[in-house]
Amino acid sequence: MLWIITASCVIYFFTSATALRCILENSIIKKAAIENCSSSVTDCFWFKCNSLDKETNEKGCNDNLGNLWNCQVLSEACLLTGGKAYCDTCVKDLCNNAMATSFASLTIITILSILLILNIAV
């Protein structure tokens, strides 16, 4: 009986469709929040626009079906104001959190450096 319950839980875990979650942060929502994306969204985005007078940062679900909130639309609006646009997308849950990305990159670089030093010393 326990085997059946365990197998059912495992099957449910791997087959249940859950919506992607992204970090939401923009000029209206200053503090980062978690956004549950619609089922059509397959990636999160982190957008930056550098213009002469200000820098704009946006994060959220990259809704390519919508016409207001995705990398393409934000980039076009940035370029129209004379700014330089940068947009990065990712496909994992909460992957557009810059703090987590920076920490992971720093950790990987540190580990690789230690391994390189140990290899040279041996």
DSSP file (Angstrom, degrees, kcal/mol; ACC not computed):
  #  RESIDUE AA STRUCTURE BP1 BP2  ACC     N-H-->O    O-->H-N    N-H-->O    O-->H-N    TCO  KAPPA ALPHA  PHI   PSI    X-CA   Y-CA   Z-CA
    1    1 A M     >        0   0    0      0, 0.0     4,-2.0     0, 0.0     5,-0.2   0.000 360.0 360.0 360.0 -43.7    0.0    0.0    0.0
    2    2 A L  H  >  +     0   0    0      1,-0.2     4,-2.5     2,-0.2     5,-0.2   0.868 360.0  56.1 -61.9 -36.1    2.8    2.4    0.9
    3    3 A W  H  > S+     0   0    0      1,-0.2     4,-2.6     2,-0.2    -1,-0.2   0.898 106.6  49.4 -63.0 -40.8    4.4    1.6   -2.5
    4    4 A I  H  > S+     0   0    0      2,-0.2     4,-2.3     1,-0.2    -2,-0.2   0.904 111.8  48.0 -65.9 -42.5    1.3    2.7   -4.3
    5    5 A I  H  X S+     0   0    0     -4,-2.0     4,-2.2     2,-0.2    -2,-0.2   0.924 113.4  47.7 -64.5 -43.9    1.0    5.9   -2.4
    6    6 A T  H  X S+     0   0    0     -4,-2.5     4,-2.3     1,-0.2    -2,-0.2   0.926 112.5  48.7 -62.7 -45.2    4.7    6.7   -3.0
    7    7 A A  H  X S+     0   0    0     -4,-2.6     4,-2.5     1,-0.2    -1,-0.2   0.890 110.5  51.6 -62.8 -39.5    4.4    5.9   -6.7
    8    8 A S  H  X S+     0   0    0     -4,-2.3     4,-2.5     2,-0.2    -1,-0.2   0.903 109.8  49.2 -64.0 -41.4    1.3    8.1   -7.0
    9    9 A C  H  X S+     0   0    0     -4,-2.2     4,-2.4     2,-0.2    -2,-0.2   0.909 112.1  48.2 -64.5 -42.1    3.0   11.0   -5.4
   10   10 A V  H  X S+     0   0    0     -4,-2.3     4,-2.0     2,-0.2    -2,-0.2   0.927 112.6  47.9 -64.9 -45.0    6.0   10.7   -7.7
   11   11 A I  H  X S+     0   0    0     -4,-2.5     4,-1.7     1,-0.2     5,-0.2   0.916 112.7  48.9 -62.4 -43.2    3.9   10.5  -10.8
   12   12 A Y  H  X S+     0   0    0     -4,-2.5     4,-2.0     1,-0.2    -1,-0.2   0.912 109.4  53.3 -62.4 -42.0    1.8   13.5   -9.7
   13   13 A F  H  < S+     0   0    0     -4,-2.4    -1,-0.2     1,-0.2    -2,-0.2   0.901 115.4  38.7 -60.6 -42.6    5.0   15.5   -9.0
   14   14 A F  H  < S+     0   0    0     -4,-2.0    -1,-0.2     1,-0.2    -2,-0.2   0.681 122.8  39.7 -85.5 -17.5    6.5   14.9  -12.5
   15   15 A T  H  < S+     0   0    0     -4,-1.7     2,-0.3    -5,-0.2    -2,-0.2   0.590  84.7 105.7-108.7 -11.4    3.3   15.2  -14.5
   16   16 A S     <  -     0   0    0     -4,-2.0     2,-0.7    -5,-0.2    -4,-0.0  -0.519  68.2-131.8 -73.0 134.0    1.4   18.0  -12.8
   17   17 A A        -     0   0    0     -2,-0.3     2,-0.4     0, 0.0    -1,-0.1  -0.751  29.0-178.7 -88.2 116.8    1.6   21.2  -14.9
   18   18 A T        -     0   0    0     -2,-0.7     2,-0.1    21,-0.0     3,-0.1  -0.919  27.8-113.6-116.2 144.7    2.6   24.2  -12.9
   19   19 A A        -     0   0    0     -2,-0.4     2,-0.1     1,-0.1    20,-0.1  -0.417  36.1-102.8 -73.7 148.8    2.9   27.7  -14.2
   20   20 A L        -     0   0    0     21,-0.4    17,-2.8    18,-0.3     2,-0.4  -0.435  32.9-146.8 -66.9 141.9    6.3   29.3  -14.3
   21   21 A R  E     -A   36   0A   0     15,-0.2    73,-3.6    -2,-0.1    74,-0.4  -0.947  18.4-178.3-114.3 136.9    6.9   31.9  -11.6
   22   22 A C  E     -A   35   0A   0     13,-2.3    13,-3.2    -2,-0.4     2,-0.4  -0.902  34.4-101.3-129.2 157.7    9.1   34.9  -12.2
   23   23 A I  E     -A   34   0A   0     -2,-0.3     2,-0.5    11,-0.2    11,-0.2  -0.659  36.8-152.2 -75.2 132.5   10.3   37.8  -10.1
   24   24 A L  E     +A   33   0A   0      9,-3.6     9,-2.2    -2,-0.4     2,-0.3  -0.945  30.4 146.4-111.5 122.4    8.2   40.9  -10.8
   25   25 A E  B     +B   59   0B   0     34,-1.7    34,-2.7    -2,-0.5     2,-0.2  -0.930  11.1 136.3-155.1 129.6    9.8   44.3  -10.4
   26   26 A N        -     0   0    0      3,-2.1    32,-0.1    -2,-0.3    -2,-0.0  -0.833  67.7 -67.6-155.1-167.6    9.2   47.5  -12.3
   27   27 A S  S    S+     0   0    0     -2,-0.2     3,-0.2     1,-0.2    31,-0.1   0.742 132.4  40.9 -67.8 -22.2    8.7   51.3  -12.0
   28   28 A I  S    S+     0   0    0      1,-0.3     2,-1.0     2,-0.1    -1,-0.2   0.886 117.5  45.9 -88.6 -47.8    5.3   50.7  -10.3
   29   29 A I        +     0   0    0      1,-0.2    -3,-2.1     4,-0.0    -1,-0.3  -0.810  67.9 174.9 -98.3  95.4    6.3   47.8   -8.1
   30   30 A K        +     0   0    0     -2,-1.0     2,-0.4    -3,-0.2    -1,-0.2   0.852  62.8  63.5 -72.3 -36.1    9.7   48.9   -6.6
   31   31 A K  S    S-     0   0    0      1,-0.1    -5,-0.1    -6,-0.0    -7,-0.1  -0.768  98.2-105.1 -94.4 134.5   10.1   45.9   -4.3
   32   32 A A        +     0   0    0     -2,-0.4     2,-0.3    -7,-0.1    -7,-0.2  -0.259  43.0 178.9 -60.3 138.5   10.5   42.5   -6.0
   33   33 A A  E     -A   24   0A   0     -9,-2.2    -9,-3.6    -4,-0.1     2,-0.5  -0.880  31.9-105.5-132.7 165.4    7.5   40.2   -5.8
   34   34 A I  E     -A   23   0A   0     -2,-0.3     2,-0.5   -11,-0.2   -11,-0.2  -0.837  32.8-161.9 -97.5 129.2    6.7   36.7   -7.2
   35   35 A E  E     -A   22   0A   0    -13,-3.2   -13,-2.3    -2,-0.5     2,-0.7  -0.934  14.5-140.5-113.0 129.9    4.4   36.6  -10.2
   36   36 A N  E     -A   21   0A   0     -2,-0.5   -15,-0.2   -15,-0.2   -16,-0.1  -0.811  29.6-140.6 -85.5 114.9    2.6   33.4  -11.3
   37   37 A C        -     0   0    0    -17,-2.8     7,-0.0    -2,-0.7   -18,-0.0  -0.313  18.8-100.0 -75.7 157.9    2.8   33.6  -15.1
   38   38 A S    >   -     0   0    0      1,-0.1     3,-1.7   -19,-0.1   -18,-0.3  -0.327  39.7-103.1 -70.1 162.4    0.0   32.6  -17.4
   39   39 A S  T 3  S+     0   0    0      1,-0.3    -1,-0.1   -20,-0.1    -2,-0.1   0.703 119.2  60.8 -64.6 -19.9    0.2   29.1  -18.9
   40   40 A S  T 3  S+     0   0    0      2,-0.0     2,-0.4   -21,-0.0    -1,-0.3   0.633  83.5  96.7 -81.6 -13.0    1.3   30.5  -22.3
   41   41 A V    <   +     0   0    0     -3,-1.7   -21,-0.4     1,-0.1    22,-0.1  -0.636  42.5 172.6 -82.8 129.4    4.5   32.1  -20.8
   42   42 A T        +     0   0    0     20,-0.4     2,-0.3    -2,-0.4    -1,-0.1   0.480  60.1  32.9-113.6  -6.7    7.6   30.0  -21.2
   43   43 A D        -     0   0    0     19,-0.3    19,-2.6   -23,-0.1    48,-0.2  -0.992  62.8-132.7-150.4 158.1   10.3   32.4  -19.9
   44   44 A C  E     -CD  61  90B   0     46,-2.9    46,-1.8    -2,-0.3     2,-0.3  -0.643  26.7-149.8 -99.5 162.1   11.1   35.2  -17.5
   45   45 A F  E     -CD  60  89B   0     15,-2.6    15,-1.7    -2,-0.2     2,-0.4  -0.957  17.6-160.2-135.5 157.5   12.9   38.4  -18.4
   46   46 A W  E     -CD  59  88B   0     42,-2.3    42,-2.2    -2,-0.3     2,-0.4  -0.972  24.5-171.5-131.3 116.7   15.2   41.0  -17.0
   47   47 A F  E     -CD  58  87B   0     11,-3.4    11,-2.5    -2,-0.4     2,-0.4  -0.870  10.0-176.1-117.7 142.8   15.1   44.2  -19.0
   48   48 A K  E     -CD  57  86B   0     38,-2.8    38,-2.3    -2,-0.4     2,-0.5  -0.998   4.3-170.2-138.8 133.6   17.3   47.3  -18.7
   49   49 A C  E     -CD  56  85B   0      7,-2.5     7,-2.6    -2,-0.4     2,-0.7  -0.982   4.3-165.1-125.2 119.8   17.1   50.6  -20.6
   50   50 A N  E     +CD  55  84B   0     34,-2.5    34,-2.8    -2,-0.5     2,-0.2  -0.914  19.9 164.7-103.9 113.2   19.8   53.2  -20.4
   51   51 A S        -     0   0    0      3,-2.5    32,-0.1    -2,-0.7    31,-0.1  -0.684  51.7 -92.9-117.4 177.2   18.8   56.6  -21.7
   52   52 A L  S    S+     0   0    0     -2,-0.2     3,-0.1     1,-0.2    30,-0.1   0.868 120.8  30.2 -59.6 -40.1   20.3   60.0  -21.2
   53   53 A D  S    S+     0   0    0      1,-0.2     2,-0.3    -3,-0.0    -1,-0.2   0.667 125.4   3.0 -99.8 -16.9   18.3   61.0  -18.2
   54   54 A K        -     0   0    0      2,-0.0    -3,-2.5    -5,-0.0     2,-0.4  -0.990  55.9-122.4-161.3 167.7   17.6   57.7  -16.4
   55   55 A E  E     - C   0  50B   0     -2,-0.3     2,-0.4    -5,-0.2    -5,-0.2  -0.969  24.7-159.5-117.1 133.2   18.0   53.9  -16.2
   56   56 A T  E     - C   0  49B   0     -7,-2.6    -7,-2.5    -2,-0.4     2,-0.4  -0.943   5.3-170.0-116.0 133.3   15.0   51.7  -16.1
   57   57 A N  E     + C   0  48B   0     -2,-0.4     2,-0.4    -9,-0.2    -9,-0.2  -0.983   8.1 177.0-121.9 133.6   15.0   48.1  -14.8
   58   58 A E  E     - C   0  47B   0    -11,-2.5   -11,-3.4    -2,-0.4     2,-0.3  -0.988   5.3-179.4-135.1 142.9   12.0   45.7  -15.4
   59   59 A K  E     +BC  25  46B   0    -34,-2.7   -34,-1.7    -2,-0.4     2,-0.3  -0.986  28.3  96.3-137.5 148.5   11.6   42.1  -14.4
   60   60 A G  E    S- C   0  45B   0    -15,-1.7   -15,-2.6    -2,-0.3     2,-0.4  -0.994  70.9 -30.6 167.7-166.0    8.6   39.7  -15.0
   61   61 A C  E     - C   0  44B   0     -2,-0.3     2,-1.7   -17,-0.2   -17,-0.2  -0.669  54.7-128.8 -78.7 131.0    7.0   37.1  -17.1
   62   62 A N        -     0   0    0    -19,-2.6     2,-1.3    -2,-0.4   -20,-0.4  -0.606  30.1-171.9 -83.8  83.7    8.0   37.4  -20.8
   63   63 A D    >   +     0   0    0     -2,-1.7     3,-0.6     6,-1.3     6,-0.3  -0.632  12.1 176.9 -84.0  91.5    4.4   37.4  -22.2
   64   64 A N  T 3  S+     0   0    0     -2,-1.3    -1,-0.2     1,-0.2     6,-0.1   0.690  79.0  57.6 -70.8 -18.1    5.0   37.2  -26.0
   65   65 A L  T 3  S+     0   0    0     -3,-0.1    -1,-0.2     2,-0.0     2,-0.1   0.741  96.7  75.3 -82.4 -23.6    1.2   36.9  -26.6
   66   66 A G  S <  S-     0   0    0     -3,-0.6     0, 0.0     3,-0.2     0, 0.0  -0.482  72.5-146.2 -83.8 159.4    0.6   40.2  -24.8
   67   67 A N  S    S+     0   0    0     -2,-0.1     3,-0.1     1,-0.1    -1,-0.1   0.288  88.6  47.0-110.2  11.3    1.5   43.5  -26.4
   68   68 A L  S    S+     0   0    0     -5,-0.2     2,-0.4     1,-0.1    -1,-0.1   0.681 106.3  44.6-118.4 -28.2    2.5   45.5  -23.3
   69   69 A W  S    S+     0   0    0     -6,-0.3    -6,-1.3     4,-0.1     2,-0.3  -0.653  80.9  90.0-132.6  76.5    4.9   43.4  -21.2
   70   70 A N  S  > S-     0   0    0     -2,-0.4     4,-2.4    -8,-0.2     5,-0.3  -0.969  79.9 -96.5-156.1 169.9    7.7   41.6  -23.0
   71   71 A C  H  > S+     0   0    0     -2,-0.3     4,-2.6     1,-0.2     5,-0.2   0.882 118.2  53.2 -58.3 -42.5   11.2   42.1  -24.1
   72   72 A Q  H  > S+     0   0    0      2,-0.2     4,-2.2     1,-0.2    -1,-0.2   0.940 112.6  42.1 -60.8 -50.3   10.3   43.1  -27.7
   73   73 A V  H  > S+     0   0    0      1,-0.2     4,-2.2     2,-0.2    -1,-0.2   0.917 116.1  48.3 -65.8 -44.6    7.9   45.8  -26.7
   74   74 A L  H  X S+     0   0    0     -4,-2.4     4,-2.2     1,-0.2    -1,-0.2   0.893 111.6  50.7 -64.1 -39.3   10.0   47.2  -23.9
   75   75 A S  H  X S+     0   0    0     -4,-2.6     4,-2.5    -5,-0.3    -2,-0.2   0.913 110.0  49.4 -64.5 -43.1   13.1   47.3  -26.2
   76   76 A E  H  X S+     0   0    0     -4,-2.2     4,-2.0    -5,-0.2    -2,-0.2   0.912 111.6  48.8 -62.6 -42.4   11.2   49.2  -28.9
   77   77 A A  H  X S+     0   0    0     -4,-2.2     4,-1.1     2,-0.2    -1,-0.2   0.888 111.3  50.6 -64.4 -38.8   10.0   51.7  -26.4
   78   78 A C  H ><>S+     0   0    0     -4,-2.2     5,-2.5     1,-0.2     3,-0.6   0.928 110.2  48.5 -64.3 -45.8   13.5   52.2  -25.0
   79   79 A L  H ><5S+     0   0    0     -4,-2.5     3,-1.5     1,-0.2    -1,-0.2   0.852 105.4  58.9 -64.9 -34.8   15.0   52.7  -28.5
   80   80 A L  H 3<5S+     0   0    0     -4,-2.0    -1,-0.2     1,-0.3    -2,-0.2   0.806 104.9  50.5 -64.3 -28.6   12.3   55.3  -29.4
   81   81 A T  T <<5S-     0   0    0     -4,-1.1    -1,-0.3    -3,-0.6    -2,-0.2   0.362 125.2-103.1 -89.9   6.1   13.4   57.4  -26.4
   82   82 A G  T < 5S+     0   0    0     -3,-1.5    -3,-0.2     1,-0.2    -2,-0.1   0.630  78.2 134.4  85.2  14.1   17.0   57.2  -27.5
   83   83 A G      < -     0   0    0     -5,-2.5     2,-0.5    -6,-0.2   -32,-0.3  -0.369  59.2-114.2 -92.1 172.2   18.0   54.6  -25.0
   84   84 A K  E     -D   50   0B   0    -34,-2.8   -34,-2.5    -2,-0.1     2,-0.3  -0.941  33.7-149.5-106.5 124.8   20.1   51.5  -25.2
   85   85 A A  E     +D   49   0B   0     -2,-0.5     2,-0.4   -36,-0.2   -36,-0.2  -0.725  17.7 179.1-100.4 143.5   18.1   48.4  -24.5
   86   86 A Y  E     +D   48   0B   0    -38,-2.3   -38,-2.8    -2,-0.3     2,-0.4  -0.986   5.6 175.8-138.5 129.5   19.3   45.1  -22.9
   87   87 A C  E     -D   47   0B   0     -2,-0.4     2,-0.4   -40,-0.2   -40,-0.2  -0.998   6.8-174.4-138.3 134.8   17.0   42.1  -22.3
   88   88 A D  E     -D   46   0B   0    -42,-2.2   -42,-2.3    -2,-0.4     2,-0.3  -0.975   7.6-163.0-125.9 140.5   17.9   38.7  -21.0
   89   89 A T  E     -D   45   0B   0     -2,-0.4     2,-0.3   -44,-0.2   -44,-0.2  -0.865   6.8-177.7-121.6 157.9   15.5   35.7  -20.7
   90   90 A C  E     -D   44   0B   0    -46,-1.8   -46,-2.9    -2,-0.3     6,-0.1  -0.968  21.4-144.7-150.4 160.7   15.6   32.5  -18.8
   91   91 A V        +     0   0    0     -2,-0.3     2,-0.2   -48,-0.2     3,-0.0   0.371  64.1  93.1-115.9   4.2   13.3   29.5  -18.5
   92   92 A K  S >  S-     0   0    0      1,-0.1     3,-1.8   -72,-0.1     4,-0.2  -0.630  87.4 -80.3-100.5 160.2   13.5   28.2  -14.9
   93   93 A D  T 3  S-     0   0    0      1,-0.3   -71,-0.2    -2,-0.2    -1,-0.1  -0.349 112.2  -8.6 -58.0 125.8   11.3   29.1  -11.9
   94   94 A L  T >  S+     0   0    0    -73,-3.6     3,-0.8   -59,-0.2    -1,-0.3   0.771  89.7 143.8  57.0  31.5   12.3   32.5  -10.4
   95   95 A C  T <   +     0   0    0     -3,-1.8    -2,-0.1   -74,-0.4    -1,-0.1   0.622  53.4  71.3 -78.1 -12.8   15.4   32.6  -12.6
   96   96 A N  T 3   +     0   0    0     -4,-0.2     2,-0.8    -6,-0.1    -1,-0.2   0.107  64.7 118.1 -93.5  24.9   15.3   36.4  -13.2
   97   97 A N    <>  -     0   0    0     -3,-0.8     4,-1.9     1,-0.2     3,-0.3  -0.822  52.5-159.2 -89.7 109.2   16.4   37.2   -9.7
   98   98 A A  H  > S+     0   0    0     -2,-0.8     4,-2.8     1,-0.2     5,-0.2   0.832  87.1  58.3 -60.9 -35.5   19.7   39.0  -10.1
   99   99 A M  H  > S+     0   0    0      1,-0.2     4,-2.4     2,-0.2    -1,-0.2   0.933 108.3  45.0 -62.0 -45.7   20.8   38.3   -6.5
  100  100 A A  H  > S+     0   0    0     -3,-0.3     4,-2.4     1,-0.2    -1,-0.2   0.900 114.4  49.3 -65.7 -40.4   20.6   34.5   -7.0
  101  101 A T  H  X S+     0   0    0     -4,-1.9     4,-2.4     2,-0.2    -2,-0.2   0.918 112.2  47.6 -64.8 -44.0   22.3   34.7  -10.4
  102  102 A S  H  X S+     0   0    0     -4,-2.8     4,-2.4     2,-0.2    -2,-0.2   0.910 113.1  48.5 -63.9 -42.7   25.2   36.8   -9.0
  103  103 A F  H  X S+     0   0    0     -4,-2.4     4,-2.5    -5,-0.2    -2,-0.2   0.918 111.9  48.9 -64.4 -43.6   25.6   34.5   -6.0
  104  104 A A  H  X S+     0   0    0     -4,-2.4     4,-2.4     2,-0.2    -2,-0.2   0.907 112.0  49.0 -63.6 -41.7   25.6   31.4   -8.2
  105  105 A S  H  X S+     0   0    0     -4,-2.4     4,-2.4     2,-0.2    -2,-0.2   0.922 112.2  48.0 -63.6 -44.2   28.2   32.9  -10.6
  106  106 A L  H  X S+     0   0    0     -4,-2.4     4,-2.3     1,-0.2    -2,-0.2   0.897 112.0  50.0 -63.4 -41.1   30.4   34.0   -7.7
  107  107 A T  H  X S+     0   0    0     -4,-2.5     4,-2.5     2,-0.2    -2,-0.2   0.921 111.3  48.1 -64.0 -44.8   30.2   30.5   -6.1
  108  108 A I  H  X S+     0   0    0     -4,-2.4     4,-2.6     1,-0.2     5,-0.2   0.919 111.9  49.3 -63.2 -44.2   31.1   28.8   -9.4
  109  109 A I  H  X S+     0   0    0     -4,-2.4     4,-2.2     1,-0.2    -1,-0.2   0.907 111.8  49.5 -62.5 -41.6   34.0   31.1  -10.1
  110  110 A T  H  X S+     0   0    0     -4,-2.3     4,-2.3     2,-0.2    -2,-0.2   0.930 112.2  46.9 -63.2 -46.5   35.3   30.5   -6.5
  111  111 A I  H  X S+     0   0    0     -4,-2.5     4,-2.5     1,-0.2    -2,-0.2   0.921 113.0  48.8 -63.1 -44.4   35.0   26.7   -6.8
  112  112 A L  H  X S+     0   0    0     -4,-2.6     4,-2.2     1,-0.2    -1,-0.2   0.884 110.6  51.5 -64.0 -37.6   36.7   26.6  -10.2
  113  113 A S  H  X S+     0   0    0     -4,-2.2     4,-2.5    -5,-0.2    -1,-0.2   0.916 110.3  48.4 -64.3 -43.4   39.6   28.9   -8.9
  114  114 A I  H  X S+     0   0    0     -4,-2.3     4,-2.6     1,-0.2     5,-0.2   0.923 112.1  49.1 -63.3 -44.2   40.1   26.6   -5.9
  115  115 A L  H  X S+     0   0    0     -4,-2.5     4,-2.1     1,-0.2    -1,-0.2   0.890 111.2  50.1 -62.7 -39.0   40.2   23.5   -8.1
  116  116 A L  H  X S+     0   0    0     -4,-2.2     4,-2.0     2,-0.2    -2,-0.2   0.922 111.8  47.6 -64.8 -44.2   42.6   25.2  -10.5
  117  117 A I  H  X S+     0   0    0     -4,-2.5     4,-2.3     1,-0.2    -2,-0.2   0.913 112.4  49.3 -64.1 -43.0   44.9   26.1   -7.6
  118  118 A L  H  X S+     0   0    0     -4,-2.6     4,-1.4     1,-0.2    -1,-0.2   0.878 110.4  51.1 -64.1 -37.4   44.8   22.6   -6.2
  119  119 A N  H  < S+     0   0    0     -4,-2.1    -1,-0.2    -5,-0.2    -2,-0.2   0.883 111.8  46.7 -67.5 -38.6   45.6   21.1   -9.6
  120  120 A I  H  < S+     0   0    0     -4,-2.0    -2,-0.2     1,-0.2    -1,-0.2   0.881 111.0  52.5 -69.7 -38.0   48.6   23.4  -10.0
  121  121 A A  H  <        0   0    0     -4,-2.3    -1,-0.2     1,-0.2    -2,-0.2   0.773 360.0 360.0 -70.7 -26.4   49.9   22.7   -6.5
  122  122 A V     <        0   0    0     -4,-1.4    -1,-0.2    -5,-0.2    -2,-0.2   0.465 360.0 360.0 -80.1 360.0   49.8   18.9   -6.9
